């Protein structure tokens, strides 16, 4: 079961990111990046022309810390 940090909940509303998109990234990421105790999962969203980055806890990958469309990672 996916759980969201309060920060993530706030940012999803602010950034207009749907929870269904988060679920899609978590189930089938195009890329993954490890950053210390965090794991970033990325998937291309062609309609936005960017990768959606979902940051989760490495030890609990169903706990979403934040999510955003990464300006530095265009879809390939």
Backbone as JSON Lines, residues from 0, in Angstrom:
{"i":0,"aa":"X","n":[0.85,-1.19,0.0],"ca":[0.0,0.0,0.0],"c":[0.89,1.24,0.0]}
{"i":1,"aa":"X","n":[0.64,2.12,-0.94],"ca":[1.43,3.34,-1.05],"c":[1.01,4.33,0.03]}
{"i":2,"aa":"X","n":[2.02,4.88,0.72],"ca":[1.78,5.9,1.74],"c":[2.52,7.17,1.32]}
{"i":3,"aa":"X","n":[1.97,8.3,1.7],"ca":[2.52,9.59,1.29],"c":[2.92,10.42,2.5]}
{"i":4,"aa":"X","n":[4.12,10.94,2.46],"ca":[4.57,11.91,3.44],"c":[3.68,13.15,3.32]}
{"i":5,"aa":"X","n":[3.42,13.86,4.41],"ca":[2.61,15.09,4.31],"c":[3.17,16.07,3.27]}
{"i":6,"aa":"X","n":[4.49,16.16,3.18],"ca":[5.11,17.02,2.17],"c":[4.71,16.57,0.77]}
{"i":7,"aa":"X","n":[4.72,15.27,0.53],"ca":[4.34,14.73,-0.78],"c":[2.88,15.06,-1.09]}
{"i":8,"aa":"X","n":[2.01,14.87,-0.13],"ca":[0.59,15.18,-0.33],"c":[0.41,16.63,-0.76]}
{"i":9,"aa":"X","n":[1.1,17.54,-0.07],"ca":[1.01,18.96,-0.39],"c":[1.52,19.24,-1.8]}
{"i":10,"aa":"X","n":[2.68,18.66,-2.13],"ca":[3.3,18.92,-3.43],"c":[2.5,18.33,-4.59]}
{"i":11,"aa":"X","n":[1.85,17.2,-4.38],"ca":[1.03,16.61,-5.45],"c":[-0.09,17.57,-5.85]}
{"i":12,"aa":"X","n":[-0.72,18.18,-4.86],"ca":[-1.79,19.14,-5.14],"c":[-1.19,20.38,-5.81]}
{"i":13,"aa":"X","n":[-0.14,20.91,-5.23],"ca":[0.49,22.13,-5.73],"c":[1.0,21.96,-7.17]}
{"i":14,"aa":"X","n":[1.56,20.78,-7.45],"ca":[2.16,20.53,-8.77],"c":[1.2,19.84,-9.75]}
{"i":15,"aa":"X","n":[-0.02,19.61,-9.3],"ca":[-1.05,18.96,-10.14],"c":[-0.59,17.6,-10.66]}
{"i":16,"aa":"X","n":[-0.1,16.79,-9.75],"ca":[0.34,15.44,-10.07],"c":[-0.7,14.47,-9.52]}
{"i":17,"aa":"X","n":[-1.18,13.59,-10.37],"ca":[-2.21,12.64,-9.96],"c":[-1.58,11.42,-9.29]}
{"i":18,"aa":"X","n":[-2.28,10.89,-8.29],"ca":[-1.77,9.71,-7.59],"c":[-1.66,8.5,-8.53]}
{"i":19,"aa":"X","n":[-2.52,8.44,-9.52],"ca":[-2.42,7.36,-10.5],"c":[-1.1,7.39,-11.25]}
{"i":20,"aa":"X","n":[-0.57,8.59,-11.49],"ca":[0.73,8.72,-12.15],"c":[1.83,8.2,-11.24]}
{"i":21,"aa":"X","n":[1.71,8.49,-9.94],"ca":[2.69,7.99,-8.97],"c":[2.7,6.47,-9.0]}
{"i":22,"aa":"X","n":[1.52,5.88,-8.96],"ca":[1.41,4.42,-8.98],"c":[2.03,3.84,-10.24]}
{"i":23,"aa":"X","n":[1.83,4.51,-11.38],"ca":[2.41,4.04,-12.64],"c":[3.94,4.07,-12.6]}
{"i":24,"aa":"X","n":[4.5,5.13,-12.04],"ca":[5.96,5.23,-11.93],"c":[6.5,4.16,-10.99]}
{"i":25,"aa":"X","n":[5.84,3.96,-9.85],"ca":[6.31,2.97,-8.89],"c":[6.25,1.55,-9.46]}
{"i":26,"aa":"X","n":[5.26,1.27,-10.27],"ca":[5.11,-0.09,-10.79],"c":[5.99,-0.36,-12.01]}
{"i":27,"aa":"X","n":[6.34,0.68,-12.78],"ca":[7.14,0.46,-13.99],"c":[8.01,1.67,-14.3]}
{"i":28,"aa":"X","n":[9.05,1.92,-13.49],"ca":[9.92,3.07,-13.76],"c":[10.78,2.85,-15.0]}
{"i":29,"aa":"X","n":[11.07,3.94,-15.71],"ca":[11.99,3.89,-16.85],"c":[13.43,3.93,-16.37]}
{"i":30,"aa":"X","n":[13.66,4.61,-15.25],"ca":[15.0,4.75,-14.67],"c":[14.89,4.75,-13.15]}
{"i":31,"aa":"X","n":[15.98,4.36,-12.5],"ca":[16.07,4.49,-11.04],"c":[17.42,5.09,-10.7]}
{"i":32,"aa":"X","n":[17.44,5.89,-9.64],"ca":[18.67,6.5,-9.14],"c":[18.67,6.38,-7.63]}
{"i":33,"aa":"X","n":[19.81,5.98,-7.08],"ca":[19.94,5.86,-5.63],"c":[20.67,7.09,-5.11]}
{"i":34,"aa":"X","n":[20.14,7.67,-4.02],"ca":[20.73,8.86,-3.41],"c":[20.72,8.68,-1.9]}
{"i":35,"aa":"X","n":[21.74,8.06,-1.37],"ca":[21.8,7.82,0.07],"c":[20.66,6.94,0.52]}
{"i":36,"aa":"X","n":[19.84,7.44,1.43],"ca":[18.72,6.65,1.97],"c":[17.46,6.78,1.11]}
{"i":37,"aa":"X","n":[17.59,7.49,-0.02],"ca":[16.43,7.7,-0.89],"c":[16.64,7.03,-2.24]}
{"i":38,"aa":"X","n":[15.53,6.74,-2.89],"ca":[15.54,6.14,-4.22],"c":[14.63,6.98,-5.1]}
{"i":39,"aa":"X","n":[15.13,7.38,-6.26],"ca":[14.31,8.12,-7.22],"c":[13.9,7.18,-8.34]}
{"i":40,"aa":"X","n":[12.62,7.16,-8.63],"ca":[12.09,6.38,-9.74],"c":[11.56,7.37,-10.75]}
{"i":41,"aa":"X","n":[11.92,7.19,-12.01],"ca":[11.53,8.14,-13.05],"c":[10.82,7.44,-14.19]}
{"i":42,"aa":"X","n":[9.84,8.13,-14.75],"ca":[9.14,7.63,-15.93],"c":[8.79,8.82,-16.82]}
{"i":43,"aa":"X","n":[8.84,8.58,-18.12],"ca":[8.55,9.62,-19.1],"c":[7.05,9.88,-19.2]}
{"i":44,"aa":"X","n":[6.7,11.15,-19.21],"ca":[5.32,11.57,-19.45],"c":[5.36,12.47,-20.68]}
{"i":45,"aa":"X","n":[5.16,11.89,-21.88],"ca":[5.31,12.65,-23.13],"c":[4.44,13.91,-23.2]}
{"i":46,"aa":"X","n":[3.26,13.86,-22.59],"ca":[2.39,15.04,-22.63],"c":[3.0,16.23,-21.91]}
{"i":47,"aa":"X","n":[3.9,15.97,-20.97],"ca":[4.61,17.04,-20.26],"c":[6.02,17.23,-20.83]}
{"i":48,"aa":"X","n":[6.51,16.26,-21.6],"ca":[7.85,16.35,-22.18],"c":[8.95,16.2,-21.15]}
{"i":49,"aa":"X","n":[8.6,15.68,-19.98],"ca":[9.57,15.55,-18.89],"c":[9.38,14.22,-18.19]}
{"i":50,"aa":"X","n":[10.38,13.88,-17.4],"ca":[10.3,12.69,-16.57],"c":[9.64,13.08,-15.24]}
{"i":51,"aa":"X","n":[8.74,12.23,-14.78],"ca":[8.17,12.41,-13.45],"c":[9.08,11.66,-12.49]}
{"i":52,"aa":"X","n":[9.64,12.4,-11.54],"ca":[10.54,11.82,-10.53],"c":[9.74,11.6,-9.25]}
{"i":53,"aa":"X","n":[9.74,10.37,-8.77],"ca":[9.08,10.02,-7.52],"c":[10.18,9.58,-6.56]}
{"i":54,"aa":"X","n":[10.31,10.29,-5.45],"ca":[11.35,9.99,-4.47],"c":[10.72,9.21,-3.32]}
{"i":55,"aa":"X","n":[11.3,8.04,-3.04],"ca":[10.8,7.16,-1.98],"c":[11.93,6.82,-1.02]}
{"i":56,"aa":"X","n":[11.56,6.27,0.13],"ca":[12.57,5.79,1.07],"c":[13.14,4.48,0.54]}
{"i":57,"aa":"X","n":[14.44,4.36,0.56],"ca":[15.09,3.14,0.05],"c":[14.67,1.92,0.85]}
{"i":58,"aa":"X","n":[14.52,2.07,2.15],"ca":[14.15,0.94,3.01],"c":[12.64,0.69,3.04]}
{"i":59,"aa":"X","n":[11.86,1.57,2.4],"ca":[10.4,1.44,2.36],"c":[9.91,2.06,1.05]}
{"i":60,"aa":"X","n":[10.07,1.35,-0.08],"ca":[9.78,1.93,-1.39],"c":[8.32,2.27,-1.66]}
{"i":61,"aa":"X","n":[7.44,1.99,-0.73],"ca":[6.04,2.4,-0.9],"c":[5.72,3.66,-0.1]}
{"i":62,"aa":"X","n":[6.76,4.29,0.47],"ca":[6.59,5.55,1.2],"c":[7.12,6.67,0.32]}
{"i":63,"aa":"X","n":[6.21,7.47,-0.23],"ca":[6.57,8.54,-1.15],"c":[6.94,9.8,-0.36]}
{"i":64,"aa":"X","n":[8.15,10.3,-0.61],"ca":[8.64,11.5,0.06],"c":[8.21,12.75,-0.7]}
{"i":65,"aa":"X","n":[8.38,12.71,-2.03],"ca":[7.98,13.83,-2.88],"c":[7.91,13.35,-4.32]}
{"i":66,"aa":"X","n":[7.39,14.2,-5.19],"ca":[7.33,13.9,-6.62],"c":[7.3,15.22,-7.38]}
{"i":67,"aa":"X","n":[7.95,15.22,-8.54],"ca":[7.95,16.42,-9.37],"c":[8.38,16.07,-10.79]}
{"i":68,"aa":"X","n":[7.99,16.92,-11.74],"ca":[8.46,16.78,-13.1],"c":[9.84,17.42,-13.17]}
{"i":69,"aa":"X","n":[10.82,16.6,-13.53],"ca":[12.22,17.01,-13.49],"c":[12.59,17.77,-14.77]}
{"i":70,"aa":"X","n":[12.84,19.07,-14.64],"ca":[13.21,19.91,-15.78],"c":[14.53,19.49,-16.4]}
{"i":71,"aa":"X","n":[15.4,18.88,-15.59],"ca":[16.72,18.48,-16.08],"c":[16.71,17.15,-16.81]}
{"i":72,"aa":"X","n":[15.57,16.44,-16.78],"ca":[15.48,15.11,-17.39],"c":[14.37,15.08,-18.44]}
{"i":73,"aa":"X","n":[14.64,15.55,-19.65],"ca":[13.6,15.45,-20.69],"c":[13.39,13.99,-21.09]}
{"i":74,"aa":"X","n":[12.23,13.7,-21.6],"ca":[11.96,12.35,-22.1],"c":[12.87,12.08,-23.3]}
{"i":75,"aa":"X","n":[13.39,10.87,-23.35],"ca":[14.31,10.52,-24.45],"c":[13.56,10.26,-25.73]}
